Amino acid sequence: MNPNANATTNIAAVLPRIAAERPGQPAMRCPGGRGSDGFAAYDVVLSYGELDARSDAIAAGLAAYGIGRGMRTVVMVRPSPEFFLLMFALFKLGAVPVLVDPGIERSALKACLDEAAPEAFIGIPLAQFARRVFGWGLASVRRVVTVGWRAWPLWRGETLARLERQGAALLAAKAARGEATGMLADTEGEDTAAILFTSGSTGVPKGVVYRHRHFVAQIELLRTAFGIEPGGVDLPTFPPFALFDPALGLTSIIPDMDPTRPASADPKKLHDAIRRFGVTQLFGSPALMRVLAEHGEPLPTLERVTSAGAPVPPDVVATMRRLLPEGAQFWTPYGATECLPVAVIEAAELESTRAATESGAGTCVGRPVAGNTVRIIRITDEAIAYWRDDLVVPAGTIGEITVAGPSATDSYFARPEATRLAKIRERTGARDERIVHRMGDLGWFDEQGRLWFCGRKGHRVETAGGLMATEQVEPIFNTHRRVARTALVGVGTRGMQTPVLCVELKAGVAEVEWPHVQAELERIALRDPKTARIHHFLRHPGFPVDIRHNAKIGREKLAVWAKGQLGNSA
């Protein structure tokens, strides 16, 4: 272990420094029990000093148990003090946490865990039970740690509480001998820091390999892009983002909600936390932003709101701006698990682009973050081994968005073909090269250097009349007063596809109104060359969405459904 934190490249390296400077500052508050008013008591508090000391103790206990540097370790723990203590302990050790969305389909979850071949598994009892029943990591897991009570006959192993006690005793003995007790490994930038699986909203989830330099770069990009200063209070409604807070010197208020179902969050509970702790910044998916917007209560303490995962609907942006105090900023960063943040735009500027979005331009996602090189290349589904300047399309032309920068990841774990399709090597000198990540998104640059998002490349519809991009088509129809949202899908062979618009009506719109709504949508389609080729409009009871953000529409499933509907009506 290296006691000098400054000699390492590790997201946890900043923790001992902040703990020394501000040991009593709360690093996080968690819901805990209930008050007499029914709201969460937030009586579980971890200070920076406690977070550092306890994560050291857990790291020492894990190391003694045989979980160490480079060991792939699945973490299936709910947002809680234990989750954050574990993650920082694993980072300190130089172990490799493996995070998978627990809400993805069971078969996909097993495939992800088998693919990651984890050597250790840390989880709550329910996760341990599921691991045994469904055989997750059965061939590779050698170390098991349960967070909470343990049923020995089922999964054996150790408990986190016991390992923390053992680790604390080990460190106390070292201190008594006058030895250094810091647990920060001397990790380097190229060392693997974590494997984060994508949501799989456009296919089978893939494990994104994060190196320590990627996490450290993300912290700096977020700090500079949003002007984040230490001492603020954050309400991160997507737990992995809370891991950035300690590195940014913020206090995290872990919300009283199910993070996998942001659309079902109780706005009264969110407002209670915001009001009680004077929350200054909030991160949430577009689905959560809609919850707050529809609740309609002002948010006077907020200085900064960020929303990512999918485009935020214009009406939600407008409402949130009205609810925020004067001078507050509402940012909608653009990026992906593989590279974040790529570009950012603030709501005041975003609102000025609303008319263009509703006329078929796409969604403006702003200007690239300093340090990123964002370029648009011609559309192809083939792999591109090495960068060539002639790949770039002229300004104003739609193509695939690519990014090279400090947070652009290099590969997918155990997925060489996926890596080959998503990564381009670019020579930057006689012996140097960098990775250019293909976002898998369509977009274009305007004359002001702003990037416009036009939808996923895999969701594009190619008809005999040409390309149709989802985020250029759907906003045109989403302006209809009775329409909640729409989804463009293609039926048939690409190049000769039939475009179909699936429509989800607003709550309260009666089924008998559909023929009238459909007729109006047909008239809207005829007004614009981008939509004039759409002749099929299908009402859908409720679109499938991703588990992570409840915002990305499952267009692959809708395309299969639409094909069946067209076949039934033929």
Salt bridges, closest charged atoms under 4 A:
GLU21 OE2 - ARG17 NH1 3.36
GLU21 OE1 - ARG22 NH1 3.77
ASP52 OD1 - LYS92 NZ 2.64
ASP56 OD1 - LYS92 NZ 2.96
ASP101 OD2 - ARG548 NE 2.99
GLU105 OE2 - LYS557 NZ 3.52
ASP114 OD2 - LYS110 NZ 2.71
GLU115 OE1 - ARG415 NE 2.59
GLU158 OE2 - ARG162 NE 3.16
GLU164 OE2 - ARG54 NE 2.69
GLU179 OE2 - ARG177 NE 2.87
ASP186 OD1 - ARG69 NH1 2.67
GLU190 OE1 - ARG211 NE 3.74
GLU190 OE2 - ARG213 NE 2.59
ASP191 OD2 - ARG69 NH2 3.00
GLU220 OE2 - ARG223 NH2 3.24
ASP256 OD2 - ARG34 NH1 2.67
ASP256 OD2 - LYS269 NZ 3.86
ASP258 OD2 - ARG261 NH1 3.08
ASP272 OD2 - ARG276 NH2 2.52
GLU294 OE2 - ARG290 NH1 3.55
GLU297 OE2 - HIS271 ND1 3.76
GLU297 OE2 - ARG275 NH1 3.22
GLU297 OE1 - HIS295 NE2 3.10
ASP315 OD2 - ARG290 NH1 3.32
GLU349 OE2 - ARG367 NH1 2.90
GLU349 OE2 - ARG450 NH1 3.17
GLU351 OE1 - ARG321 NH1 2.68
GLU358 OE2 - ARG354 NE 2.93
ASP381 OD1 - LYS457 NZ 3.99
ASP381 OD2 - ARG460 NH2 2.82
ASP381 OD2 - ARG494 NH1 3.64
ASP390 OD1 - ARG388 NE 3.09
GLU400 OE1 - ARG438 NH2 3.13
GLU400 OE1 - LYS457 NZ 3.15
ASP410 OD2 - ARG211 NE 2.71
ASP410 OD2 - ARG213 NH2 2.84
ASP410 OD1 - HIS214 NE2 3.92
GLU417 OE2 - ARG420 NH2 2.84
GLU426 OE1 - ARG375 NH2 2.87
GLU426 OE1 - ARG434 NE 2.91
GLU433 OE2 - ARG425 NH1 2.59
ASP441 OD1 - ARG456 NH1 2.76
ASP446 OD2 - ARG450 NE 2.84
GLU462 OE2 - ARG460 NE 2.76
GLU471 OE2 - ARG555 NH2 3.89
GLU474 OE1 - ARG555 NH2 2.64
GLU504 OE1 - ARG485 NE 3.24
GLU511 OE2 - ARG539 NH2 3.38
GLU513 OE1 - ARG482 NE 2.62
GLU520 OE1 - HIS480 NE2 2.42
GLU520 OE2 - ARG481 NH2 3.85
GLU520 OE2 - HIS516 NE2 2.97
GLU556 OE2 - HIS459 NE2 3.08
